[in-house]
């Protein structure tokens, strides 16, 4: 997390320009991830479909019987960035 904080802009740029997800870890445990907008859309669609299945009465094994409450959706952040690979200079 400390390294990610110091290199946050570069990590965001890497995800934005390559689509490669970045896992953020603390003491070797994944705490969060940076993913491309396309991957985020896919994840949200999968979650929505799973919630729809739960509401319909069919609950996949190992899943809670009620979907978790969803927070209000906020508009996406707009970031102007340029990807600069390590060693890049102008």
Beta strands, then each sheet from edge to edge (+ up, - down):
strand 1: 22-26
strand 2: 29-34
sheet 1: 1+ 2-
end
